[in-house]
Amino acid sequence: MTEDTTNPTPAPATGKENTINPAPVKGNWNEQKGKLKAKFSTLTDSDLHYENGKKDEMLTKIQNKLGKTKEEFAAIVAAL
């Protein structure tokens, strides 16, 4: 008997399906960091410190500090 792969079982839910990516960071982070600091003087180097594997955590922290929704913050970063 062969396995039917035409309609595979969906992957288990991870709880992240309905969340919005905080912001699509693209290009050189140092350039974007400088633009964010110029636009929002309340942001510090500590706020904008990037650590591997913690991008979403950092972006959520910045979003919260600025008092922006996920959508608003994503638009800000996309416009950089």
Gaussian input, Z-matrix of N, CA and C with variables (Angstrom, degrees):
# hf/3-21g

backbone

0 1
 N
 C     1     B1
 C     2     B2     1     A1
 N     3     B3     2     A2     1     D1
 C     4     B4     3     A3     2     D2
 C     5     B5     4     A4     3     D3
 N     6     B6     5     A5     4     D4
 C     7     B7     6     A6     5     D5
 C     8     B8     7     A7     6     D6
 N     9     B9     8     A8     7     D7
 C    10    B10     9     A9     8     D8
 C    11    B11    10    A10     9     D9
 N    12    B12    11    A11    10    D10
 C    13    B13    12    A12    11    D11
 C    14    B14    13    A13    12    D12
 N    15    B15    14    A14    13    D13
 C    16    B16    15    A15    14    D14
 C    17    B17    16    A16    15    D15
 N    18    B18    17    A17    16    D16
 C    19    B19    18    A18    17    D17
 C    20    B20    19    A19    18    D18
 N    21    B21    20    A20    19    D19
 C    22    B22    21    A21    20    D20
 C    23    B23    22    A22    21    D21
 N    24    B24    23    A23    22    D22
 C    25    B25    24    A24    23    D23
 C    26    B26    25    A25    24    D24
 N    27    B27    26    A26    25    D25
 C    28    B28    27    A27    26    D26
 C    29    B29    28    A28    27    D27
 N    30    B30    29    A29    28    D28
 C    31    B31    30    A30    29    D29
 C    32    B32    31    A31    30    D30
 N    33    B33    32    A32    31    D31
 C    34    B34    33    A33    32    D32
 C    35    B35    34    A34    33    D33
 N    36    B36    35    A35    34    D34
 C    37    B37    36    A36    35    D35
 C    38    B38    37    A37    36    D36
 N    39    B39    38    A38    37    D37
 C    40    B40    39    A39    38    D38
 C    41    B41    40    A40    39    D39
 N    42    B42    41    A41    40    D40
 C    43    B43    42    A42    41    D41
 C    44    B44    43    A43    42    D42
 N    45    B45    44    A44    43    D43
 C    46    B46    45    A45    44    D44
 C    47    B47    46    A46    45    D45
 N    48    B48    47    A47    46    D46
 C    49    B49    48    A48    47    D47
 C    50    B50    49    A49    48    D48
 N    51    B51    50    A50    49    D49
 C    52    B52    51    A51    50    D50
 C    53    B53    52    A52    51    D51
 N    54    B54    53    A53    52    D52
 C    55    B55    54    A54    53    D53
 C    56    B56    55    A55    54    D54
 N    57    B57    56    A56    55    D55
 C    58    B58    57    A57    56    D56
 C    59    B59    58    A58    57    D57
 N    60    B60    59    A59    58    D58
 C    61    B61    60    A60    59    D59
 C    62    B62    61    A61    60    D60
 N    63    B63    62    A62    61    D61
 C    64    B64    63    A63    62    D62
 C    65    B65    64    A64    63    D63
 N    66    B66    65    A65    64    D64
 C    67    B67    66    A66    65    D65
 C    68    B68    67    A67    66    D66
 N    69    B69    68    A68    67    D67
 C    70    B70    69    A69    68    D68
 C    71    B71    70    A70    69    D69
 N    72    B72    71    A71    70    D70
 C    73    B73    72    A72    71    D71
 C    74    B74    73    A73    72    D72
 N    75    B75    74    A74    73    D73
 C    76    B76    75    A75    74    D74
 C    77    B77    76    A76    75    D75
 N    78    B78    77    A77    76    D76
 C    79    B79    78    A78    77    D77
 C    80    B80    79    A79    78    D78
 N    81    B81    80    A80    79    D79
 C    82    B82    81    A81    80    D80
 C    83    B83    82    A82    81    D81
 N    84    B84    83    A83    82    D82
 C    85    B85    84    A84    83    D83
 C    86    B86    85    A85    84    D84
 N    87    B87    86    A86    85    D85
 C    88    B88    87    A87    86    D86
 C    89    B89    88    A88    87    D87
 N    90    B90    89    A89    88    D88
 C    91    B91    90    A90    89    D89
 C    92    B92    91    A91    90    D90
 N    93    B93    92    A92    91    D91
 C    94    B94    93    A93    92    D92
 C    95    B95    94    A94    93    D93
 N    96    B96    95    A95    94    D94
 C    97    B97    96    A96    95    D95
 C    98    B98    97    A97    96    D96
 N    99    B99    98    A98    97    D97
 C   100   B100    99    A99    98    D98
 C   101   B101   100   A100    99    D99
 N   102   B102   101   A101   100   D100
 C   103   B103   102   A102   101   D101
 C   104   B104   103   A103   102   D102
 N   105   B105   104   A104   103   D103
 C   106   B106   105   A105   104   D104
 C   107   B107   106   A106   105   D105
 N   108   B108   107   A107   106   D106
 C   109   B109   108   A108   107   D107
 C   110   B110   109   A109   108   D108
 N   111   B111   110   A110   109   D109
 C   112   B112   111   A111   110   D110
 C   113   B113   112   A112   111   D111
 N   114   B114   113   A113   112   D112
 C   115   B115   114   A114   113   D113
 C   116   B116   115   A115   114   D114
 N   117   B117   116   A116   115   D115
 C   118   B118   117   A117   116   D116
 C   119   B119   118   A118   117   D117
 N   120   B120   119   A119   118   D118
 C   121   B121   120   A120   119   D119
 C   122   B122   121   A121   120   D120
 N   123   B123   122   A122   121   D121
 C   124   B124   123   A123   122   D122
 C   125   B125   124   A124   123   D123
 N   126   B126   125   A125   124   D124
 C   127   B127   126   A126   125   D125
 C   128   B128   127   A127   126   D126
 N   129   B129   128   A128   127   D127
 C   130   B130   129   A129   128   D128
 C   131   B131   130   A130   129   D129
 N   132   B132   131   A131   130   D130
 C   133   B133   132   A132   131   D131
 C   134   B134   133   A133   132   D132
 N   135   B135   134   A134   133   D133
 C   136   B136   135   A135   134   D134
 C   137   B137   136   A136   135   D135
 N   138   B138   137   A137   136   D136
 C   139   B139   138   A138   137   D137
 C   140   B140   139   A139   138   D138
 N   141   B141   140   A140   139   D139
 C   142   B142   141   A141   140   D140
 C   143   B143   142   A142   141   D141
 N   144   B144   143   A143   142   D142
 C   145   B145   144   A144   143   D143
 C   146   B146   145   A145   144   D144
 N   147   B147   146   A146   145   D145
 C   148   B148   147   A147   146   D146
 C   149   B149   148   A148   147   D147
 N   150   B150   149   A149   148   D148
 C   151   B151   150   A150   149   D149
 C   152   B152   151   A151   150   D150
 N   153   B153   152   A152   151   D151
 C   154   B154   153   A153   152   D152
 C   155   B155   154   A154   153   D153
 N   156   B156   155   A155   154   D154
 C   157   B157   156   A156   155   D155
 C   158   B158   157   A157   156   D156
 N   159   B159   158   A158   157   D157
 C   160   B160   159   A159   158   D158
 C   161   B161   160   A160   159   D159
 N   162   B162   161   A161   160   D160
 C   163   B163   162   A162   161   D161
 C   164   B164   163   A163   162   D162
 N   165   B165   164   A164   163   D163
 C   166   B166   165   A165   164   D164
 C   167   B167   166   A166   165   D165
 N   168   B168   167   A167   166   D166
 C   169   B169   168   A168   167   D167
 C   170   B170   169   A169   168   D168
 N   171   B171   170   A170   169   D169
 C   172   B172   171   A171   170   D170
 C   173   B173   172   A172   171   D171
 N   174   B174   173   A173   172   D172
 C   175   B175   174   A174   173   D173
 C   176   B176   175   A175   174   D174
 N   177   B177   176   A176   175   D175
 C   178   B178   177   A177   176   D176
 C   179   B179   178   A178   177   D177
 N   180   B180   179   A179   178   D178
 C   181   B181   180   A180   179   D179
 C   182   B182   181   A181   180   D180
 N   183   B183   182   A182   181   D181
 C   184   B184   183   A183   182   D182
 C   185   B185   184   A184   183   D183
 N   186   B186   185   A185   184   D184
 C   187   B187   186   A186   185   D185
 C   188   B188   187   A187   186   D186
 N   189   B189   188   A188   187   D187
 C   190   B190   189   A189   188   D188
 C   191   B191   190   A190   189   D189
 N   192   B192   191   A191   190   D190
 C   193   B193   192   A192   191   D191
 C   194   B194   193   A193   192   D192
 N   195   B195   194   A194   193   D193
 C   196   B196   195   A195   194   D194
 C   197   B197   196   A196   195   D195
 N   198   B198   197   A197   196   D196
 C   199   B199   198   A198   197   D197
 C   200   B200   199   A199   198   D198
 N   201   B201   200   A200   199   D199
 C   202   B202   201   A201   200   D200
 C   203   B203   202   A202   201   D201
 N   204   B204   203   A203   202   D202
 C   205   B205   204   A204   203   D203
 C   206   B206   205   A205   204   D204
 N   207   B207   206   A206   205   D205
 C   208   B208   207   A207   206   D206
 C   209   B209   208   A208   207   D207
 N   210   B210   209   A209   208   D208
 C   211   B211   210   A210   209   D209
 C   212   B212   211   A211   210   D210
 N   213   B213   212   A212   211   D211
 C   214   B214   213   A213   212   D212
 C   215   B215   214   A214   213   D213
 N   216   B216   215   A215   214   D214
 C   217   B217   216   A216   215   D215
 C   218   B218   217   A217   216   D216
 N   219   B219   218   A218   217   D217
 C   220   B220   219   A219   218   D218
 C   221   B221   220   A220   219   D219
 N   222   B222   221   A221   220   D220
 C   223   B223   222   A222   221   D221
 C   224   B224   223   A223   222   D222
 N   225   B225   224   A224   223   D223
 C   226   B226   225   A225   224   D224
 C   227   B227   226   A226   225   D225
 N   228   B228   227   A227   226   D226
 C   229   B229   228   A228   227   D227
 C   230   B230   229   A229   228   D228
 N   231   B231   230   A230   229   D229
 C   232   B232   231   A231   230   D230
 C   233   B233   232   A232   231   D231
 N   234   B234   233   A233   232   D232
 C   235   B235   234   A234   233   D233
 C   236   B236   235   A235   234   D234
 N   237   B237   236   A236   235   D235
 C   238   B238   237   A237   236   D236
 C   239   B239   238   A238   237   D237

   B1=1.4337
   B2=1.5350
   B3=1.3249
   B4=1.4558
   B5=1.5179
   B6=1.3115
   B7=1.4643
   B8=1.5217
   B9=1.3325
   B10=1.4617
   B11=1.5288
   B12=1.3344
   B13=1.4626
   B14=1.5224
   B15=1.3296
   B16=1.4639
   B17=1.5190
   B18=1.3213
   B19=1.4531
   B20=1.5287
   B21=1.3546
   B22=1.4545
   B23=1.5250
   B24=1.3159
   B25=1.4520
   B26=1.5268
   B27=1.3415
   B28=1.4660
   B29=1.5257
   B30=1.3267
   B31=1.4616
   B32=1.5208
   B33=1.3134
   B34=1.4635
   B35=1.5232
   B36=1.3124
   B37=1.4601
   B38=1.5199
   B39=1.3163
   B40=1.4615
   B41=1.5095
   B42=1.3437
   B43=1.4449
   B44=1.5080
   B45=1.3315
   B46=1.4587
   B47=1.5246
   B48=1.3175
   B49=1.4551
   B50=1.5215
   B51=1.3163
   B52=1.4519
   B53=1.5182
   B54=1.3236
   B55=1.4536
   B56=1.5086
   B57=1.2998
   B58=1.4599
   B59=1.5174
   B60=1.3174
   B61=1.4449
   B62=1.5206
   B63=1.3336
   B64=1.4519
   B65=1.5193
   B66=1.2798
   B67=1.4542
   B68=1.5131
   B69=1.3193
   B70=1.4608
   B71=1.5266
   B72=1.3152
   B73=1.4599
   B74=1.5162
   B75=1.3055
   B76=1.4627
   B77=1.5174
   B78=1.3093
   B79=1.4530
   B80=1.5156
   B81=1.3185
   B82=1.4513
   B83=1.5259
   B84=1.3448
   B85=1.4572
   B86=1.5273
   B87=1.3373
   B88=1.4638
   B89=1.5274
   B90=1.3246
   B91=1.4719
   B92=1.5192
   B93=1.3340
   B94=1.4622
   B95=1.5238
   B96=1.3192
   B97=1.4569
   B98=1.5286
   B99=1.3272
   B100=1.4599
   B101=1.5218
   B102=1.3239
   B103=1.4695
   B104=1.5206
   B105=1.3413
   B106=1.4569
   B107=1.5247
   B108=1.3496
   B109=1.4686
   B110=1.5221
   B111=1.3287
   B112=1.4670
   B113=1.5276
   B114=1.3170
   B115=1.4627
   B116=1.5266
   B117=1.3313
   B118=1.4673
   B119=1.5300
   B120=1.3244
   B121=1.4619
   B122=1.5293
   B123=1.3242
   B124=1.4676
   B125=1.5239
   B126=1.3209
   B127=1.4656
   B128=1.5242
   B129=1.3142
   B130=1.4619
   B131=1.5287
   B132=1.3348
   B133=1.4662
   B134=1.5260
   B135=1.3154
   B136=1.4628
   B137=1.5290
   B138=1.3414
   B139=1.4677
   B140=1.5195
   B141=1.3125
   B142=1.4622
   B143=1.5273
   B144=1.3274
   B145=1.4629
   B146=1.5289
   B147=1.3351
   B148=1.4677
   B149=1.5224
   B150=1.3378
   B151=1.4621
   B152=1.5183
   B153=1.3248
   B154=1.4645
   B155=1.5197
   B156=1.3261
   B157=1.4510
   B158=1.5198
   B159=1.3398
   B160=1.4657
   B161=1.5267
   B162=1.3210
   B163=1.4655
   B164=1.5262
   B165=1.3240
   B166=1.4673
   B167=1.5229
   B168=1.3321
   B169=1.4637
   B170=1.5384
   B171=1.3337
   B172=1.4567
   B173=1.5274
   B174=1.3279
   B175=1.4577
   B176=1.5235
   B177=1.3248
   B178=1.4615
   B179=1.5260
   B180=1.3245
   B181=1.4678
   B182=1.5366
   B183=1.3283
   B184=1.4676
   B185=1.5251
   B186=1.3050
   B187=1.4674
   B188=1.5235
   B189=1.3213
   B190=1.4639
   B191=1.5254
   B192=1.3297
   B193=1.4677
   B194=1.5275
   B195=1.3174
   B196=1.4659
   B197=1.5273
   B198=1.3258
   B199=1.4600
   B200=1.5182
   B201=1.3163
   B202=1.4689
   B203=1.5265
   B204=1.3332
   B205=1.4589
   B206=1.5263
   B207=1.3299
   B208=1.4660
   B209=1.5217
   B210=1.3248
   B211=1.4575
   B212=1.5285
   B213=1.3474
   B214=1.4647
   B215=1.5247
   B216=1.3408
   B217=1.4475
   B218=1.5240
   B219=1.3209
   B220=1.4658
   B221=1.5255
   B222=1.3371
   B223=1.4616
   B224=1.5256
   B225=1.3349
   B226=1.4650
   B227=1.5258
   B228=1.3307
   B229=1.4588
   B230=1.5225
   B231=1.3225
   B232=1.4637
   B233=1.5239
   B234=1.3460
   B235=1.4659
   B236=1.5279
   B237=1.3263
   B238=1.4802
   B239=1.5002
   A1=108.80
   A2=117.49
   A3=121.06
   A4=110.34
   A5=114.37
   A6=120.35
   A7=109.84
   A8=117.25
   A9=122.58
   A10=108.71
   A11=116.35
   A12=120.10
   A13=112.22
   A14=117.70
   A15=120.01
   A16=112.19
   A17=117.97
   A18=121.29
   A19=108.08
   A20=116.33
   A21=118.81
   A22=111.68
   A23=114.92
   A24=120.97
   A25=108.22
   A26=117.54
   A27=118.54
   A28=111.16
   A29=114.42
   A30=119.87
   A31=109.54
   A32=117.22
   A33=119.66
   A34=111.08
   A35=116.23
   A36=121.29
   A37=109.89
   A38=115.37
   A39=120.33
   A40=111.86
   A41=117.05
   A42=120.31
   A43=112.63
   A44=118.09
   A45=121.75
   A46=112.35
   A47=117.35
   A48=119.82
   A49=113.23
   A50=117.76
   A51=121.12
   A52=113.57
   A53=117.95
   A54=119.58
   A55=109.15
   A56=114.83
   A57=120.82
   A58=107.85
   A59=116.68
   A60=120.40
   A61=107.24
   A62=118.49
   A63=119.86
   A64=114.06
   A65=117.90
   A66=120.11
   A67=109.44
   A68=115.91
   A69=119.10
   A70=110.97
   A71=117.62
   A72=120.85
   A73=107.91
   A74=115.49
   A75=119.94
   A76=109.10
   A77=115.64
   A78=119.93
   A79=112.54
   A80=115.29
   A81=122.87
   A82=110.29
   A83=117.03
   A84=121.05
   A85=110.90
   A86=118.48
   A87=120.23
   A88=111.54
   A89=117.20
   A90=120.56
   A91=110.49
   A92=116.22
   A93=120.19
   A94=110.89
   A95=116.17
   A96=121.21
   A97=109.75
   A98=117.12
   A99=121.25
   A100=112.13
   A101=116.48
   A102=120.54
   A103=111.27
   A104=116.92
   A105=120.48
   A106=110.99
   A107=116.90
   A108=120.34
   A109=110.97
   A110=117.23
   A111=120.58
   A112=110.62
   A113=116.50
   A114=121.02
   A115=111.95
   A116=116.87
   A117=122.08
   A118=108.37
   A119=116.19
   A120=121.08
   A121=113.46
   A122=117.76
   A123=120.47
   A124=112.39
   A125=117.72
   A126=120.92
   A127=110.20
   A128=115.66
   A129=121.38
   A130=109.94
   A131=115.71
   A132=119.91
   A133=110.48
   A134=116.79
   A135=121.05
   A136=110.76
   A137=116.99
   A138=120.83
   A139=110.96
   A140=116.06
   A141=121.76
   A142=113.10
   A143=117.05
   A144=120.80
   A145=109.76
   A146=116.44
   A147=122.29
   A148=110.11
   A149=115.90
   A150=122.12
   A151=107.87
   A152=116.26
   A153=120.26
   A154=110.17
   A155=115.24
   A156=121.35
   A157=114.44
   A158=117.66
   A159=120.44
   A160=111.93
   A161=116.81
   A162=120.61
   A163=111.43
   A164=117.10
   A165=120.03
   A166=111.49
   A167=116.03
   A168=120.54
   A169=110.38
   A170=116.61
   A171=121.40
   A172=110.87
   A173=117.08
   A174=120.81
   A175=111.58
   A176=117.23
   A177=120.64
   A178=110.23
   A179=117.16
   A180=121.65
   A181=110.19
   A182=117.08
   A183=120.95
   A184=109.82
   A185=116.42
   A186=121.69
   A187=110.35
   A188=116.67
   A189=121.26
   A190=111.44
   A191=117.19
   A192=120.87
   A193=110.48
   A194=116.32
   A195=120.61
   A196=112.13
   A197=117.63
   A198=121.19
   A199=112.86
   A200=116.46
   A201=122.31
   A202=110.04
   A203=115.17
   A204=119.26
   A205=107.82
   A206=116.15
   A207=119.92
   A208=110.78
   A209=115.82
   A210=120.34
   A211=111.29
   A212=116.29
   A213=120.43
   A214=111.01
   A215=116.16
   A216=119.59
   A217=112.15
   A218=116.97
   A219=120.33
   A220=110.22
   A221=117.40
   A222=121.66
   A223=110.51
   A224=117.56
   A225=121.38
   A226=110.23
   A227=116.57
   A228=120.68
   A229=110.98
   A230=117.07
   A231=120.31
   A232=111.08
   A233=116.95
   A234=120.96
   A235=112.49
   A236=117.87
   A237=119.91
   A238=111.79
   D1=133.28
   D2=179.70
   D3=-101.10
   D4=154.15
   D5=-178.59
   D6=-82.19
   D7=135.83
   D8=178.55
   D9=-83.31
   D10=113.00
   D11=-179.15
   D12=-106.46
   D13=7.85
   D14=-179.03
   D15=-72.17
   D16=-26.71
   D17=179.70
   D18=-135.29
   D19=75.55
   D20=-175.39
   D21=-67.32
   D22=154.35
   D23=177.43
   D24=-68.90
   D25=134.90
   D26=-179.89
   D27=-64.51
   D28=153.93
   D29=179.02
   D30=-65.06
   D31=151.28
   D32=179.09
   D33=-62.00
   D34=149.31
   D35=-180.00
   D36=-66.48
   D37=139.77
   D38=179.08
   D39=-107.58
   D40=-7.90
   D41=-177.99
   D42=88.30
   D43=-3.21
   D44=-177.75
   D45=-106.35
   D46=0.44
   D47=-174.58
   D48=-62.99
   D49=-35.29
   D50=-176.34
   D51=-98.58
   D52=6.10
   D53=178.64
   D54=-89.88
   D55=150.60
   D56=178.96
   D57=-96.77
   D58=133.47
   D59=175.68
   D60=-57.56
   D61=125.28
   D62=-174.93
   D63=-52.97
   D64=-39.27
   D65=177.70
   D66=-171.88
   D67=140.16
   D68=179.42
   D69=-84.06
   D70=86.31
   D71=179.15
   D72=-67.76
   D73=125.02
   D74=-179.43
   D75=-133.84
   D76=157.04
   D77=176.75
   D78=72.82
   D79=-152.38
   D80=-175.63
   D81=-82.08
   D82=117.15
   D83=-177.47
   D84=-62.78
   D85=-36.07
   D86=-179.88
   D87=-61.59
   D88=-37.65
   D89=176.77
   D90=-66.63
   D91=-46.10
   D92=-179.54
   D93=-64.66
   D94=-38.75
   D95=178.97
   D96=-60.54
   D97=-44.56
   D98=178.34
   D99=-62.11
   D100=-40.44
   D101=178.96
   D102=-66.55
   D103=-40.63
   D104=178.25
   D105=-64.45
   D106=-42.52
   D107=179.22
   D108=-64.76
   D109=-36.60
   D110=178.89
   D111=-68.25
   D112=-37.81
   D113=-177.40
   D114=-79.57
   D115=-34.48
   D116=-177.02
   D117=-127.17
   D118=94.27
   D119=-174.83
   D120=-65.84
   D121=-13.36
   D122=178.89
   D123=-77.08
   D124=-14.72
   D125=179.98
   D126=-77.80
   D127=136.65
   D128=179.81
   D129=-109.40
   D130=169.30
   D131=175.21
   D132=-59.96
   D133=-35.02
   D134=178.39
   D135=-63.64
   D136=-41.87
   D137=178.16
   D138=-61.42
   D139=-35.51
   D140=-172.16
   D141=-99.24
   D142=10.46
   D143=179.84
   D144=-71.47
   D145=122.36
   D146=-179.19
   D147=-95.18
   D148=130.00
   D149=173.20
   D150=-122.27
   D151=136.97
   D152=178.20
   D153=-54.64
   D154=133.42
   D155=177.60
   D156=82.56
   D157=-1.99
   D158=-177.98
   D159=-123.89
   D160=25.28
   D161=-178.47
   D162=-59.74
   D163=-49.76
   D164=-177.52
   D165=-61.58
   D166=-39.99
   D167=178.86
   D168=-62.31
   D169=-44.63
   D170=179.42
   D171=-63.14
   D172=-46.32
   D173=-178.11
   D174=-65.00
   D175=-38.33
   D176=177.52
   D177=-65.18
   D178=-39.18
   D179=178.06
   D180=-62.15
   D181=-44.00
   D182=179.09
   D183=-65.21
   D184=-45.70
   D185=179.50
   D186=-55.84
   D187=-47.00
   D188=-179.33
   D189=-65.34
   D190=-40.40
   D191=-179.80
   D192=-63.36
   D193=-36.10
   D194=-179.71
   D195=-81.47
   D196=-12.67
   D197=-179.35
   D198=70.89
   D199=33.24
   D200=-178.97
   D201=-105.53
   D202=152.83
   D203=172.45
   D204=-75.17
   D205=167.38
   D206=177.68
   D207=-58.53
   D208=-41.42
   D209=-178.50
   D210=-66.45
   D211=-43.27
   D212=178.96
   D213=-62.56
   D214=-44.40
   D215=-178.93
   D216=-68.07
   D217=-38.24
   D218=176.60
   D219=-60.68
   D220=-39.66
   D221=179.33
   D222=-66.80
   D223=-38.58
   D224=178.68
   D225=-62.31
   D226=-48.57
   D227=-178.46
   D228=-66.83
   D229=-38.56
   D230=179.94
   D231=-65.03
   D232=-28.53
   D233=-177.86
   D234=-82.92
   D235=-8.03
   D236=-178.54
   D237=-68.23

